[in-house]
Amino acid sequence: MRFGAIPFVNMAPHYRFLGESWLRQHEVVTGSPRRLGELAREGRLDAAPFSYVDALGLVEGGDFEWLDALGVAGFGPIRSILLDGAASDGDARGAAIAVSPHTATTVRLLEVWLRQRHGVLDYRLVPPDGAASLRLVIGDEALHLHLGPPAPRVDLSAEWTAWTGLPFVFARWAVRRSLPDREKRLLALSIRSALDLALGDLGEVARSEADRTGLAQDGILGYLRGIRFKLGPEELAGAAEFGRRLAGLGAART
């Protein structure tokens, strides 16, 4: 089995306590959320915690199914999905926004929030190296910003919860439907067991990630404690609400 790993702090609890013997039996492919989605569509990846927009497309396309109810969700501020340089939606009016190339989900969340929540239509999305007054930043890069000097930034997870009263699901595990059922069950059991161990020892996860990233261990620990890794009814309701608003965004843009 080829399964994906995303090298972000918020993904570490899924992998930190996977057994080495189990890992040796599988091929682990490391990449950005967007890259893992591309590999899955090309038939070169069997499972991963995909960016939610990619996961939804893969499942709706019929080649993948949800793997348990595991992923990454935020209720209120999540600290790693930031519109940097903006104090409010008003700063995006007429602005060029440089967007992260690593995931489609946060770009769609940004557009849903600007268009449907605030009626802001005159922004422009540009590549990450383009001239822009604002930047959409995710993952460890955003976490470095959050834990650094204060500056105007909008936390899009906080904005979503303030708007809808629901969590936002940024990533969700999915697995190729054609795999043997036994392999899918074992993968789900392995990931959930590793996650349970990590949630019971987030201090160890934070220490390891502090060594890897150079971020303060206490900052990482506080960050991880604010993430929901198991998706219950409330998180799934948030995902469904985003799916409905995403469909409306597509209609508005055509």
PANU-739158 format. One record per residue (C-alpha): x, y, z. Coordinates in steps of 0.05 Angstrom, whole numbers. Layout:
residues N
PT        X        Y        Z
PT        X        Y        Z
...
***
This chain:
residues 254
PT        X        Y        Z
PT        0        0        0
PT       24       70      -17
PT       -1      121       33
PT       13      195       40
PT       45      236       94
PT       42      312       98
PT      102      344      133
PT       62      394      174
PT       60      398      250
PT      -15      386      250
PT       -6      319      215
PT       48      293      263
PT       -2      260      311
PT      -25      214      255
PT       44      186      244
PT       88      196      306
PT       71      129      337
PT       61       85      276
PT      102       22      288
PT      167       16      248
PT      151      -56      228
PT       84      -34      200
PT      116       24      163
PT      167      -23      131
PT      110      -62      100
PT       83       -1       64
PT      109       54       19
PT      103      123       51
PT       99      181        2
PT      113      250       31
PT       84      312       -3
PT       42      374        3
PT      -34      365        8
PT      -42      387      -64
PT       13      338      -88
PT      -20      280      -52
PT      -85      296      -86
PT      -51      296     -154
PT      -18      229     -140
PT      -84      198     -119
PT     -118      222     -183
PT      -60      193     -223
PT      -70      125     -190
PT       -4      130     -153
PT      -29      135      -81
PT      -76       91      -42
PT      -92      130       21
PT      -75      196       55
PT     -103      252       98
PT     -121      292       37
PT     -138      366       34
PT     -214      365       44
PT     -231      391      -25
PT     -188      338      -57
PT     -215      284      -10
PT     -287      303      -27
PT     -272      301     -102
PT     -239      233      -96
PT     -296      203      -56
PT     -350      233     -100
PT     -313      208     -161
PT     -322      137     -136
PT     -249      114     -133
PT     -240      130      -59
PT     -280      123        5
PT     -273      155       74
PT     -224      121      121
PT     -258      121      188
PT     -273      193      210
PT     -203      219      219
PT     -173      285      196
PT     -157      355      219
PT     -211      404      240
PT     -213      471      276
PT     -267      502      319
PT     -250      575      325
PT     -177      597      316
PT     -131      543      289
PT      -70      588      280
PT      -44      556      216
PT      -93      582      164
PT      -79      657      160
PT      -94      714      113
PT      -30      752      128
PT      -31      828      124
PT     -106      834      134
PT     -141      858      197
PT     -210      845      167
PT     -246      828      103
PT     -244      902       84
PT     -169      897       71
PT     -183      847       15
PT     -226      895      -25
PT     -190      908      -91
PT     -128      872      -64
PT      -82      822      -96
PT      -76      760      -52
PT      -17      713      -60
PT      -43      643      -47
PT       -7      581      -21
PT        6      530      -76
PT        0      472      -26
PT      -75      462      -19
PT     -140      479      -53
PT     -184      476        9
PT     -161      540       42
PT     -164      579      -23
PT     -237      557      -30
PT     -251      575       43
PT     -221      644       31
PT     -265      655      -30
PT     -328      629        5
PT     -314      675       64
PT     -300      736       21
PT     -356      726      -30
PT     -413      696       10
PT     -400      724       79
PT     -377      795       61
PT     -396      806      -13
PT     -323      820      -31
PT     -315      805     -105
PT     -260      851     -129
PT     -199      814     -101
PT     -148      779     -145
PT     -113      713     -130
PT      -41      712     -153
PT       16      661     -148
PT       56      659      -84
PT      113      698     -116
PT       67      750     -147
PT       62      823     -125
PT        9      825      -71
PT      -10      863       -8
PT      -40      801       26
PT      -18      728       31
PT      -57      665       45
PT      -10      623       87
PT      -21      552      114
PT       13      498      154
PT       81      507      187
PT       94      572      151
PT       31      602      181
PT       48      573      249
PT      116      607      247
PT       80      673      233
PT       30      662      289
PT       83      647      340
PT      126      705      316
PT      117      780      324
PT       45      805      324
PT       18      832      257
PT      -49      840      223
PT      -75      771      205
PT     -143      738      197
PT     -151      667      222
PT     -199      636      172
PT     -218      579      218
PT     -241      629      270
PT     -279      667      217
PT     -315      604      193
PT     -336      586      264
PT     -359      656      279
PT     -401      655      215
PT     -431      585      218
PT     -423      563      290
PT     -390      500      264
PT     -320      470      260
PT     -282      471      194
PT     -252      406      167
PT     -186      421      132
PT     -165      349      117
PT     -195      280      119
PT     -168      211      109
PT     -192      173       48
PT     -172      106       19
PT     -176       74      -50
PT     -241       35      -54
PT     -211      -23      -94
PT     -163      -43      -39
PT     -179     -108       -2
PT     -226      -95       57
PT     -175     -126      104
PT     -122      -76       84
PT     -170      -18       93
PT     -190      -43      162
PT     -118      -52      183
PT      -99       17      159
PT     -157       49      196
PT     -139       11      259
PT      -65       30      253
PT      -78      104      243
PT     -130      108      298
PT      -86       70      347
PT      -26      115      331
PT      -70      176      338
PT      -96      152      406
PT      -24      144      430
PT       -6      213      405
PT      -66      247      437
PT      -46      214      502
PT       25      242      496
PT       20      307      457
PT       80      332      496
PT      124      281      461
PT       95      299      394
PT      108      373      408
PT      179      359      429
PT      194      320      366
PT      162      374      322
PT      199      429      359
PT      265      394      341
PT      243      388      269
PT      215      458      259
PT      253      502      308
PT      187      527      337
PT      178      532      412
PT      153      466      443
PT      101      502      486
PT       73      538      425
PT       67      473      387
PT       34      438      445
PT      -19      493      452
PT      -30      490      377
PT      -41      415      375
PT      -88      417      434
PT     -133      463      395
PT     -142      415      336
PT     -196      363      329
PT     -167      299      298
PT     -229      255      305
PT     -289      278      265
PT     -355      271      301
PT     -424      295      283
PT     -407      368      294
PT     -345      365      249
PT     -382      327      195
PT     -438      378      198
PT     -386      432      187
PT     -358      394      127
PT     -427      386       97
PT     -441      460      106
PT     -376      477       71
PT     -395      430       15
PT     -461      467        5
PT     -427      534        6
PT     -373      509      -41
PT     -426      489      -91
PT     -454      559      -87
PT     -386      588      -99
PT     -379      549     -163
PT     -446      575     -187
PT     -426      646     -169
PT     -361      643     -207
PT     -389      616     -272
***
